């Protein structure tokens, strides 16, 4: 997993790279304007802050999540190694927003409004996702934000539990995806049938779903 964000107006010339979920006890080491953030108990890397990223990636731009090419990630790894860190970053070659198919949607054992779905994503793999969408049902195509996805509002999707039931991902609404003209109320985005399960969700095409 690799999530990168760049917000020069708020954070200056800093690229934030997240590779694992935050933990309670974190530590950091700074070398050559690169900060490694890690789990103090296990030494597992949680992410890196590149404090003068324009000196490493001169063409970087954006205001929010940025998508790094394999060449960009190779350049970051070279900078990490030059600073004495491990070149451990792995490029993301696919989106974490995919077209899913809700195979089943059963009542949550401890809620009168949540449903536990078995949702097919890529390669016929299934995810258990708990949903509170009022229009949730079986036999629909939806947009799934998989674990490691960054939502348009900056929220990162992590594994979790809802009232004691594991949930791995999120079934999104048009509003949460910030699609043009999406209804500003709860409810899963139900995709037209010509969307292909397992394919990356095309945000550009998605802007035409809710036409005036």
Phi, psi and omega in degrees: 000139175212117176243126182239139177221149183218118182224079187298332180292325183264324189242004183073201187276058185239127172262123177261126180240122180251131178238352179201163183291145177302152173236169185292316183253099181250155175225169179212154175229134181245128175218132175049047179063025172235126178253125174263126177255132185214163177287119184296333183277321187249350184071006180293133178290133176256334179171179178224146168246119177265106195281342175224066191296332182296338176284343179257314178239085187300335184265010182295143177206170177131177178208077185137214181293138176237150183251117185267134177284169177298324178294320177300315182294323176298321178294318177297318178298322178296320178294321177299315181294321178298330180273359179092011175263169175282139174277076193254002183286141180238127183294143172273119182260353178226155175290153173263009171253114185231160174281125180242166178233121180280106183281317177220154176216106186244152182300140174291138184292345184228033179204146178262003179229348179269148175237144177259116184256149167253107190243121180281133176241227184281152178056032180062012174289148179243146176241141170272117181231126176273131184230140174252013181296131183293341180257015182291138179197169176283161173067044173227155173261138188220171172261124179252125169269108182285165176305131183098355177284144171254120179290160179304334179273004178097350178293133176261135181274121178239162173299147180201189177226142172239110182052046173086001179248129181296143177221128185237080181124184180217136172270123195263153169264163175298324178298315181294331178274357181057044176279146182301133175065015179295142176302135181269060179206162180298152177145128180298145172285115177266117186278151172301156187292343181280356172288143186259122180300133179097344178279154174299141176287129181271102182296326180296313177296325182298335179293348181259000184294316182260084182274146177291000000 
